[in-house]
Amino acid sequence: MKLQINLATRNDRKERLTALALFSLLIALVAVGSFQVLVFLEARAEQRDLMQISRSVSDSLSAVEADLKGRGLDISPDGLDRWAQRVGVINELLSRRAFSWTRLLNDLEAAVPRNISIIRLQPRFSEGRMALNGRALSLKDLTRLMIRIEDSSAFQDVFLRDQKTDREGFIEFTVEFTYHRDRRPA
């Protein structure tokens, strides 16, 4: 039989456990602190990279601005607004030039029934819409016009905007629609 004798007091055990707990806490704090230092160093390196990229972009922007000024272009906000207006006007002119009036008139001729007179056709190129003013002998003729325009693949979003009977008994009307000039002929 083996006999064990422990001469340590209970306070020694508590002190050892307390020291072990404090040592474990110290290790955990050192680990967390090390992690925080690594995160800080990575953030700092990323900040340096971003600052370098920002300087590079700023230098490139300055070079482009200098090049544009050297070519006599106004790059101030007002100058850019004027350029945007000019581009809008040019786009509008190109849209008008590319428009096929022949195709539109052929499509309208196929859709407009007898007893309908077209008085005015007004395009709004910027909106992609058309307004058609005309006269009909009767409401039945106007209804036939609306149905034929709606049934045509060339016209969409057809709306009767105005309708009234004039002194002579004709029905004056305004029809608005979207004309798909880019569609392929059937």
QUIWOSUL-V936513 format. One record per residue. PSI is psi in degrees with one decimal (* if undefined). BURIAL is + if it has 16 or more other ideal C-beta (glycine too) atoms within 10 Angstrom, else -. Layout:
{{PSI	BURIAL} {PSI	BURIAL}}
This chain:
{{138.8	-} {135.5	-} {130.0	-} {136.2	-} {126.8	-} {113.2	-} {0.4	-} {147.6	-} {169.9	-} {-33.7	-} {-36.1	-} {-41.2	-} {-44.7	-} {-40.9	-} {-40.3	-} {-44.8	-} {-40.3	-} {-42.9	-} {-41.5	-} {-42.5	-} {-43.1	-} {-39.3	-} {-42.1	-} {-42.6	-} {-40.7	-} {-43.2	-} {-44.7	-} {-42.9	-} {-39.6	-} {-41.0	-} {-45.8	-} {-42.1	-} {-41.4	-} {-42.6	-} {-43.4	-} {-39.7	-} {-42.9	-} {-43.7	-} {-43.1	-} {-44.6	-} {-38.9	-} {-42.1	-} {-38.9	-} {-41.8	-} {-40.0	-} {-39.1	-} {-42.0	-} {-43.4	-} {-44.1	-} {-38.5	-} {-40.1	-} {-42.7	-} {-42.4	-} {-43.4	-} {-39.7	-} {-44.1	-} {-42.6	-} {-42.5	-} {-42.1	-} {-42.9	-} {-42.6	-} {-40.1	-} {-42.1	-} {-43.7	-} {-43.3	-} {-40.3	-} {-43.8	-} {-41.2	-} {-37.5	-} {-27.4	-} {0.4	-} {21.0	-} {139.5	-} {115.7	-} {15.7	-} {163.5	-} {-39.8	-} {-40.7	-} {-40.8	-} {-36.4	-} {-41.8	-} {-41.2	-} {-40.1	-} {-39.3	-} {-42.5	-} {-42.7	-} {-40.1	-} {-42.5	-} {-43.1	-} {-42.6	-} {-40.2	-} {-44.7	-} {-41.1	-} {-39.2	-} {-42.6	-} {-38.9	-} {-35.7	-} {-11.3	-} {134.9	-} {100.0	-} {-34.3	-} {-45.7	-} {-42.4	-} {-47.5	+} {-36.5	-} {-42.9	-} {-40.3	+} {-40.3	+} {-37.9	-} {-26.8	-} {-24.7	+} {120.5	+} {172.4	-} {162.3	-} {16.7	-} {129.6	+} {127.9	-} {124.7	-} {-42.3	-} {143.6	-} {116.0	-} {109.5	-} {146.9	+} {86.7	-} {-37.5	-} {-30.2	-} {-13.3	-} {25.7	-} {163.4	-} {148.0	+} {129.3	+} {119.0	+} {139.3	+} {-174.1	+} {142.7	+} {151.4	+} {-31.9	-} {168.5	-} {-31.1	-} {-40.7	-} {-40.3	+} {-40.8	+} {-42.4	-} {-41.1	+} {-48.1	+} {-44.8	+} {-42.3	-} {-37.0	+} {-43.6	+} {-33.9	-} {-17.5	-} {140.8	+} {-13.7	-} {-18.3	+} {141.4	+} {166.2	-} {55.1	-} {128.1	+} {136.1	-} {108.6	-} {-31.4	-} {145.2	-} {130.6	-} {158.7	-} {129.0	-} {-177.4	-} {-28.2	-} {-2.9	-} {0.6	-} {153.9	+} {114.9	+} {139.5	+} {160.6	+} {125.7	+} {133.0	+} {145.2	+} {166.5	+} {128.5	-} {126.9	+} {88.6	-} {-14.8	+} {-3.2	-} {154.3	-} {138.2	-} {145.7	-} {*	-}}
